[in-house]
Amino acid sequence: MHDITDLEGRGIPGVGVASTEFIEAAAAQAESLGFDAAMVFVQHPIQDRTDDEMRELAEAAYVEIVARVSQG
């Protein structure tokens, strides 16, 4: 969240990507920073996924990520 806030503050569009486990944490962090960052959430967990499974998650989220980064 800090990275996206920093990028946006410098005029560089950004989108945070996290797993669904962190939806509430992202909302709390956004509130504490006073910045509502564009976020895309993928299925949790991700830590034990294979490279191929991670590619599938990324491909599934790609359109939403591009749409959100283009909204700014």
PDB file as gemmi writes it, atoms N, CA and C in Angstrom:
CRYST1    1.000    1.000    1.000  90.00  90.00  90.00 P 1                      
ATOM      1  N   MET A   1       0.820  -1.177   0.000  1.00  0.00           N  
ATOM      2  CA  MET A   1       0.000   0.000   0.000  1.00  0.00           C  
ATOM      3  C   MET A   1       0.880   1.263   0.000  1.00  0.00           C  
ATOM      4  N   HIS A   2       1.985   1.219   0.737  1.00  0.00           N  
ATOM      5  CA  HIS A   2       2.875   2.376   0.757  1.00  0.00           C  
ATOM      6  C   HIS A   2       3.472   2.630  -0.625  1.00  0.00           C  
ATOM      7  N   ASP A   3       3.820   1.558  -1.336  1.00  0.00           N  
ATOM      8  CA  ASP A   3       4.401   1.724  -2.676  1.00  0.00           C  
ATOM      9  C   ASP A   3       3.420   2.377  -3.634  1.00  0.00           C  
ATOM     10  N   ILE A   4       2.172   1.917  -3.608  1.00  0.00           N  
ATOM     11  CA  ILE A   4       1.163   2.489  -4.509  1.00  0.00           C  
ATOM     12  C   ILE A   4       0.906   3.945  -4.149  1.00  0.00           C  
ATOM     13  N   THR A   5       0.844   4.230  -2.863  1.00  0.00           N  
ATOM     14  CA  THR A   5       0.645   5.612  -2.406  1.00  0.00           C  
ATOM     15  C   THR A   5       1.788   6.494  -2.891  1.00  0.00           C  
ATOM     16  N   ASP A   6       3.026   5.995  -2.780  1.00  0.00           N  
ATOM     17  CA  ASP A   6       4.188   6.750  -3.236  1.00  0.00           C  
ATOM     18  C   ASP A   6       4.145   6.977  -4.746  1.00  0.00           C  
ATOM     19  N   LEU A   7       3.868   5.915  -5.500  1.00  0.00           N  
ATOM     20  CA  LEU A   7       3.795   6.053  -6.955  1.00  0.00           C  
ATOM     21  C   LEU A   7       2.741   7.069  -7.368  1.00  0.00           C  
ATOM     22  N   GLU A   8       1.547   6.914  -6.830  1.00  0.00           N  
ATOM     23  CA  GLU A   8       0.457   7.832  -7.182  1.00  0.00           C  
ATOM     24  C   GLU A   8       0.806   9.270  -6.793  1.00  0.00           C  
ATOM     25  N   GLY A   9       1.482   9.440  -5.663  1.00  0.00           N  
ATOM     26  CA  GLY A   9       1.891  10.779  -5.229  1.00  0.00           C  
ATOM     27  C   GLY A   9       2.880  11.421  -6.176  1.00  0.00           C  
ATOM     28  N   ARG A  10       3.608  10.606  -6.919  1.00  0.00           N  
ATOM     29  CA  ARG A  10       4.563  11.109  -7.914  1.00  0.00           C  
ATOM     30  C   ARG A  10       3.968  11.155  -9.312  1.00  0.00           C  
ATOM     31  N   GLY A  11       2.656  10.885  -9.413  1.00  0.00           N  
ATOM     32  CA  GLY A  11       1.984  10.952 -10.702  1.00  0.00           C  
ATOM     33  C   GLY A  11       2.124   9.695 -11.541  1.00  0.00           C  
ATOM     34  N   ILE A  12       2.550   8.602 -10.933  1.00  0.00           N  
ATOM     35  CA  ILE A  12       2.709   7.338 -11.654  1.00  0.00           C  
ATOM     36  C   ILE A  12       1.556   6.417 -11.246  1.00  0.00           C  
ATOM     37  N   PRO A  13       0.704   6.047 -12.194  1.00  0.00           N  
ATOM     38  CA  PRO A  13      -0.431   5.192 -11.839  1.00  0.00           C  
ATOM     39  C   PRO A  13       0.041   3.839 -11.312  1.00  0.00           C  
ATOM     40  N   GLY A  14      -0.664   3.327 -10.328  1.00  0.00           N  
ATOM     41  CA  GLY A  14      -0.314   2.033  -9.762  1.00  0.00           C  
ATOM     42  C   GLY A  14      -1.547   1.281  -9.290  1.00  0.00           C  
ATOM     43  N   VAL A  15      -1.408  -0.011  -9.188  1.00  0.00           N  
ATOM     44  CA  VAL A  15      -2.472  -0.876  -8.691  1.00  0.00           C  
ATOM     45  C   VAL A  15      -1.828  -1.882  -7.745  1.00  0.00           C  
ATOM     46  N   GLY A  16      -2.383  -2.007  -6.552  1.00  0.00           N  
ATOM     47  CA  GLY A  16      -1.907  -3.021  -5.626  1.00  0.00           C  
ATOM     48  C   GLY A  16      -2.552  -4.360  -5.951  1.00  0.00           C  
ATOM     49  N   VAL A  17      -1.776  -5.415  -5.833  1.00  0.00           N  
ATOM     50  CA  VAL A  17      -2.298  -6.762  -6.052  1.00  0.00           C  
ATOM     51  C   VAL A  17      -1.967  -7.576  -4.809  1.00  0.00           C  
ATOM     52  N   ALA A  18      -2.989  -8.186  -4.226  1.00  0.00           N  
ATOM     53  CA  ALA A  18      -2.811  -9.002  -3.028  1.00  0.00           C  
ATOM     54  C   ALA A  18      -3.825 -10.134  -3.058  1.00  0.00           C  
ATOM     55  N   SER A  19      -3.635 -11.098  -2.181  1.00  0.00           N  
ATOM     56  CA  SER A  19      -4.608 -12.185  -2.113  1.00  0.00           C  
ATOM     57  C   SER A  19      -5.792 -11.761  -1.245  1.00  0.00           C  
ATOM     58  N   THR A  20      -6.878 -12.466  -1.412  1.00  0.00           N  
ATOM     59  CA  THR A  20      -8.124 -12.122  -0.729  1.00  0.00           C  
ATOM     60  C   THR A  20      -8.003 -12.126   0.790  1.00  0.00           C  
ATOM     61  N   GLU A  21      -7.001 -12.795   1.320  1.00  0.00           N  
ATOM     62  CA  GLU A  21      -6.764 -12.807   2.768  1.00  0.00           C  
ATOM     63  C   GLU A  21      -6.493 -11.405   3.299  1.00  0.00           C  
ATOM     64  N   PHE A  22      -6.059 -10.506   2.431  1.00  0.00           N  
ATOM     65  CA  PHE A  22      -5.623  -9.178   2.856  1.00  0.00           C  
ATOM     66  C   PHE A  22      -6.591  -8.051   2.506  1.00  0.00           C  
ATOM     67  N   ILE A  23      -7.824  -8.388   2.188  1.00  0.00           N  
ATOM     68  CA  ILE A  23      -8.813  -7.353   1.848  1.00  0.00           C  
ATOM     69  C   ILE A  23      -9.012  -6.385   3.011  1.00  0.00           C  
ATOM     70  N   GLU A  24      -9.273  -6.915   4.188  1.00  0.00           N  
ATOM     71  CA  GLU A  24      -9.512  -6.044   5.349  1.00  0.00           C  
ATOM     72  C   GLU A  24      -8.255  -5.273   5.732  1.00  0.00           C  
ATOM     73  N   ALA A  25      -7.101  -5.913   5.669  1.00  0.00           N  
ATOM     74  CA  ALA A  25      -5.849  -5.232   5.998  1.00  0.00           C  
ATOM     75  C   ALA A  25      -5.576  -4.090   5.025  1.00  0.00           C  
ATOM     76  N   ALA A  26      -5.859  -4.300   3.748  1.00  0.00           N  
ATOM     77  CA  ALA A  26      -5.657  -3.245   2.750  1.00  0.00           C  
ATOM     78  C   ALA A  26      -6.586  -2.069   3.027  1.00  0.00           C  
ATOM     79  N   ALA A  27      -7.816  -2.362   3.393  1.00  0.00           N  
ATOM     80  CA  ALA A  27      -8.766  -1.283   3.715  1.00  0.00           C  
ATOM     81  C   ALA A  27      -8.298  -0.497   4.931  1.00  0.00           C  
ATOM     82  N   ALA A  28      -7.816  -1.185   5.952  1.00  0.00           N  
ATOM     83  CA  ALA A  28      -7.327  -0.511   7.157  1.00  0.00           C  
ATOM     84  C   ALA A  28      -6.093   0.333   6.845  1.00  0.00           C  
ATOM     85  N   GLN A  29      -5.200  -0.210   6.046  1.00  0.00           N  
ATOM     86  CA  GLN A  29      -3.992   0.529   5.664  1.00  0.00           C  
ATOM     87  C   GLN A  29      -4.348   1.755   4.839  1.00  0.00           C  
ATOM     88  N   ALA A  30      -5.278   1.607   3.907  1.00  0.00           N  
ATOM     89  CA  ALA A  30      -5.707   2.746   3.087  1.00  0.00           C  
ATOM     90  C   ALA A  30      -6.295   3.839   3.972  1.00  0.00           C  
ATOM     91  N   GLU A  31      -7.097   3.449   4.941  1.00  0.00           N  
ATOM     92  CA  GLU A  31      -7.692   4.433   5.851  1.00  0.00           C  
ATOM     93  C   GLU A  31      -6.615   5.144   6.656  1.00  0.00           C  
ATOM     94  N   SER A  32      -5.638   4.391   7.161  1.00  0.00           N  
ATOM     95  CA  SER A  32      -4.592   5.013   7.977  1.00  0.00           C  
ATOM     96  C   SER A  32      -3.700   5.938   7.153  1.00  0.00           C  
ATOM     97  N   LEU A  33      -3.526   5.627   5.879  1.00  0.00           N  
ATOM     98  CA  LEU A  33      -2.721   6.474   5.003  1.00  0.00           C  
ATOM     99  C   LEU A  33      -3.521   7.624   4.395  1.00  0.00           C  
ATOM    100  N   GLY A  34      -4.846   7.536   4.497  1.00  0.00           N  
ATOM    101  CA  GLY A  34      -5.682   8.556   3.886  1.00  0.00           C  
ATOM    102  C   GLY A  34      -5.650   8.492   2.372  1.00  0.00           C  
ATOM    103  N   PHE A  35      -5.472   7.287   1.836  1.00  0.00           N  
ATOM    104  CA  PHE A  35      -5.363   7.118   0.391  1.00  0.00           C  
ATOM    105  C   PHE A  35      -6.089   5.849  -0.015  1.00  0.00           C  
ATOM    106  N   ASP A  36      -7.006   5.969  -0.939  1.00  0.00           N  
ATOM    107  CA  ASP A  36      -7.777   4.820  -1.401  1.00  0.00           C  
ATOM    108  C   ASP A  36      -7.152   4.284  -2.681  1.00  0.00           C  
ATOM    109  N   ALA A  37      -6.187   3.408  -2.529  1.00  0.00           N  
ATOM    110  CA  ALA A  37      -5.451   2.871  -3.676  1.00  0.00           C  
ATOM    111  C   ALA A  37      -6.309   1.897  -4.471  1.00  0.00           C  
ATOM    112  N   ALA A  38      -6.071   1.862  -5.769  1.00  0.00           N  
ATOM    113  CA  ALA A  38      -6.703   0.852  -6.608  1.00  0.00           C  
ATOM    114  C   ALA A  38      -6.102  -0.493  -6.229  1.00  0.00           C  
ATOM    115  N   MET A  39      -6.951  -1.481  -5.985  1.00  0.00           N  
ATOM    116  CA  MET A  39      -6.490  -2.805  -5.569  1.00  0.00           C  
ATOM    117  C   MET A  39      -7.183  -3.878  -6.394  1.00  0.00           C  
ATOM    118  N   VAL A  40      -6.467  -4.959  -6.635  1.00  0.00           N  
ATOM    119  CA  VAL A  40      -7.020  -6.159  -7.249  1.00  0.00           C  
ATOM    120  C   VAL A  40      -6.642  -7.313  -6.325  1.00  0.00           C  
ATOM    121  N   PHE A  41      -7.621  -8.132  -6.003  1.00  0.00           N  
ATOM    122  CA  PHE A  41      -7.385  -9.258  -5.102  1.00  0.00           C  
ATOM    123  C   PHE A  41      -7.532 -10.570  -5.865  1.00  0.00           C  
ATOM    124  N   VAL A  42      -6.564 -11.459  -5.648  1.00  0.00           N  
ATOM    125  CA  VAL A  42      -6.569 -12.785  -6.273  1.00  0.00           C  
ATOM    126  C   VAL A  42      -6.839 -13.827  -5.199  1.00  0.00           C  
ATOM    127  N   GLN A  43      -7.147 -15.029  -5.640  1.00  0.00           N  
ATOM    128  CA  GLN A  43      -7.477 -16.105  -4.709  1.00  0.00           C  
ATOM    129  C   GLN A  43      -6.319 -16.394  -3.759  1.00  0.00           C  
ATOM    130  N   HIS A  44      -6.692 -16.652  -2.517  1.00  0.00           N  
ATOM    131  CA  HIS A  44      -5.726 -17.018  -1.480  1.00  0.00           C  
ATOM    132  C   HIS A  44      -5.796 -18.522  -1.278  1.00  0.00           C  
ATOM    133  N   PRO A  45      -4.758 -19.190  -0.930  1.00  0.00           N  
ATOM    134  CA  PRO A  45      -3.387 -18.721  -0.703  1.00  0.00           C  
ATOM    135  C   PRO A  45      -2.582 -18.699  -2.000  1.00  0.00           C  
ATOM    136  N   ILE A  46      -1.450 -17.997  -1.946  1.00  0.00           N  
ATOM    137  CA  ILE A  46      -0.575 -17.980  -3.119  1.00  0.00           C  
ATOM    138  C   ILE A  46       0.801 -18.575  -2.826  1.00  0.00           C  
ATOM    139  N   GLN A  47       1.180 -18.664  -1.563  1.00  0.00           N  
ATOM    140  CA  GLN A  47       2.560 -19.039  -1.239  1.00  0.00           C  
ATOM    141  C   GLN A  47       2.951 -20.448  -1.682  1.00  0.00           C  
ATOM    142  N   ASP A  48       2.021 -21.378  -1.767  1.00  0.00           N  
ATOM    143  CA  ASP A  48       2.365 -22.746  -2.148  1.00  0.00           C  
ATOM    144  C   ASP A  48       2.015 -23.084  -3.590  1.00  0.00           C  
ATOM    145  N   ARG A  49       1.702 -22.087  -4.376  1.00  0.00           N  
ATOM    146  CA  ARG A  49       1.313 -22.339  -5.764  1.00  0.00           C  
ATOM    147  C   ARG A  49       2.539 -22.547  -6.643  1.00  0.00           C  
ATOM    148  N   THR A  50       2.355 -23.341  -7.666  1.00  0.00           N  
ATOM    149  CA  THR A  50       3.423 -23.549  -8.639  1.00  0.00           C  
ATOM    150  C   THR A  50       3.546 -22.319  -9.541  1.00  0.00           C  
ATOM    151  N   ASP A  51       4.611 -22.265 -10.298  1.00  0.00           N  
ATOM    152  CA  ASP A  51       4.783 -21.159 -11.244  1.00  0.00           C  
ATOM    153  C   ASP A  51       3.615 -21.109 -12.227  1.00  0.00           C  
ATOM    154  N   ASP A  52       3.192 -22.268 -12.706  1.00  0.00           N  
ATOM    155  CA  ASP A  52       2.068 -22.301 -13.645  1.00  0.00           C  
ATOM    156  C   ASP A  52       0.787 -21.783 -13.000  1.00  0.00           C  
ATOM    157  N   GLU A  53       0.544 -22.154 -11.757  1.00  0.00           N  
ATOM    158  CA  GLU A  53      -0.653 -21.660 -11.057  1.00  0.00           C  
ATOM    159  C   GLU A  53      -0.575 -20.149 -10.843  1.00  0.00           C  
ATOM    160  N   MET A  54       0.604 -19.641 -10.558  1.00  0.00           N  
ATOM    161  CA  MET A  54       0.772 -18.195 -10.387  1.00  0.00           C  
ATOM    162  C   MET A  54       0.523 -17.467 -11.709  1.00  0.00           C  
ATOM    163  N   ARG A  55       0.980 -18.058 -12.819  1.00  0.00           N  
ATOM    164  CA  ARG A  55       0.711 -17.458 -14.131  1.00  0.00           C  
ATOM    165  C   ARG A  55      -0.791 -17.406 -14.404  1.00  0.00           C  
ATOM    166  N   GLU A  56      -1.500 -18.479 -14.038  1.00  0.00           N  
ATOM    167  CA  GLU A  56      -2.948 -18.514 -14.224  1.00  0.00           C  
ATOM    168  C   GLU A  56      -3.622 -17.411 -13.409  1.00  0.00           C  
ATOM    169  N   LEU A  57      -3.193 -17.227 -12.157  1.00  0.00           N  
ATOM    170  CA  LEU A  57      -3.755 -16.143 -11.333  1.00  0.00           C  
ATOM    171  C   LEU A  57      -3.489 -14.784 -11.977  1.00  0.00           C  
ATOM    172  N   ALA A  58      -2.264 -14.589 -12.447  1.00  0.00           N  
ATOM    173  CA  ALA A  58      -1.900 -13.315 -13.069  1.00  0.00           C  
ATOM    174  C   ALA A  58      -2.708 -13.073 -14.339  1.00  0.00           C  
ATOM    175  N   GLU A  59      -2.837 -14.098 -15.150  1.00  0.00           N  
ATOM    176  CA  GLU A  59      -3.610 -13.950 -16.383  1.00  0.00           C  
ATOM    177  C   GLU A  59      -5.077 -13.652 -16.089  1.00  0.00           C  
ATOM    178  N   ALA A  60      -5.613 -14.286 -15.059  1.00  0.00           N  
ATOM    179  CA  ALA A  60      -7.017 -14.055 -14.693  1.00  0.00           C  
ATOM    180  C   ALA A  60      -7.230 -12.632 -14.177  1.00  0.00           C  
ATOM    181  N   ALA A  61      -6.211 -12.052 -13.552  1.00  0.00           N  
ATOM    182  CA  ALA A  61      -6.341 -10.706 -12.980  1.00  0.00           C  
ATOM    183  C   ALA A  61      -5.918  -9.604 -13.943  1.00  0.00           C  
ATOM    184  N   TYR A  62      -5.272  -9.960 -15.028  1.00  0.00           N  
ATOM    185  CA  TYR A  62      -4.667  -8.988 -15.938  1.00  0.00           C  
ATOM    186  C   TYR A  62      -5.637  -7.906 -16.419  1.00  0.00           C  
ATOM    187  N   VAL A  63      -6.776  -8.299 -16.906  1.00  0.00           N  
ATOM    188  CA  VAL A  63      -7.733  -7.327 -17.461  1.00  0.00           C  
ATOM    189  C   VAL A  63      -8.169  -6.338 -16.380  1.00  0.00           C  
ATOM    190  N   GLU A  64      -8.439  -6.840 -15.185  1.00  0.00           N  
ATOM    191  CA  GLU A  64      -8.860  -5.954 -14.090  1.00  0.00           C  
ATOM    192  C   GLU A  64      -7.726  -5.012 -13.676  1.00  0.00           C  
ATOM    193  N   ILE A  65      -6.506  -5.520 -13.639  1.00  0.00           N  
ATOM    194  CA  ILE A  65      -5.359  -4.679 -13.281  1.00  0.00           C  
ATOM    195  C   ILE A  65      -5.197  -3.545 -14.297  1.00  0.00           C  
ATOM    196  N   VAL A  66      -5.218  -3.879 -15.572  1.00  0.00           N  
ATOM    197  CA  VAL A  66      -5.071  -2.855 -16.619  1.00  0.00           C  
ATOM    198  C   VAL A  66      -6.221  -1.852 -16.548  1.00  0.00           C  
ATOM    199  N   ALA A  67      -7.429  -2.331 -16.324  1.00  0.00           N  
ATOM    200  CA  ALA A  67      -8.580  -1.417 -16.224  1.00  0.00           C  
ATOM    201  C   ALA A  67      -8.409  -0.441 -15.065  1.00  0.00           C  
ATOM    202  N   ARG A  68      -7.965  -0.938 -13.923  1.00  0.00           N  
ATOM    203  CA  ARG A  68      -7.822  -0.062 -12.756  1.00  0.00           C  
ATOM    204  C   ARG A  68      -6.668   0.923 -12.903  1.00  0.00           C  
ATOM    205  N   VAL A  69      -5.579   0.489 -13.491  1.00  0.00           N  
ATOM    206  CA  VAL A  69      -4.463   1.418 -13.666  1.00  0.00           C  
ATOM    207  C   VAL A  69      -4.806   2.469 -14.722  1.00  0.00           C  
ATOM    208  N   SER A  70      -5.717   2.150 -15.622  1.00  0.00           N  
ATOM    209  CA  SER A  70      -6.118   3.086 -16.670  1.00  0.00           C  
ATOM    210  C   SER A  70      -7.178   4.072 -16.214  1.00  0.00           C  
ATOM    211  N   GLN A  71      -7.812   3.827 -15.083  1.00  0.00           N  
ATOM    212  CA  GLN A  71      -8.883   4.703 -14.595  1.00  0.00           C  
ATOM    213  C   GLN A  71      -8.374   6.058 -14.130  1.00  0.00           C  
ATOM    214  N   GLY A  72      -7.122   6.086 -13.639  1.00  0.00           N  
ATOM    215  CA  GLY A  72      -6.582   7.299 -13.048  1.00  0.00           C  
ATOM    216  C   GLY A  72      -6.533   8.415 -13.995  1.00  0.00           C  
TER     217      GLY A  72                                                      
END                                                                             
